């Protein structure tokens, strides 16, 4: 009897994990970009796979590390890369969509104090079918153009 209760409890506790194993959506390689102290905004990147046979979309995200979380993309306007908010990020059936610097991203606006390199940024993704997916995104320093303080002099 006791054993059964324990097993049941354990199973219930593991249920969210089990659900993920067969989940319609999965996320790989999530990370958030570390920013210099005082900078209010950052972004998170990841690959999102729609394992289903129907098209879906990521419709919103939230995060414990920022006041506001938006879905963004970059577009070329008058020869300049500009960010703009998008209503959703389409996830075609069976496809993996990559959110990466210079393209689609989860914008983190109004970073909270604990946002620092080597911490984990917790994100919750919401999909058009009502599913939610919790994602842990390590905060990483990017060595590329996003962190170009060392190179500022070179363009002059
Ligand atoms: Cu953005």
Boltz pocket constraint, residues with backbone or C-beta under 6 A from the ligand:
constraints:
  - pocket:
      binder: B
      contacts: [[A, 42], [A, 43], [A, 72], [A, 73], [A, 83], [A, 84], [A, 105], [A, 106], [A, 107]]
      max_distance: 6.0
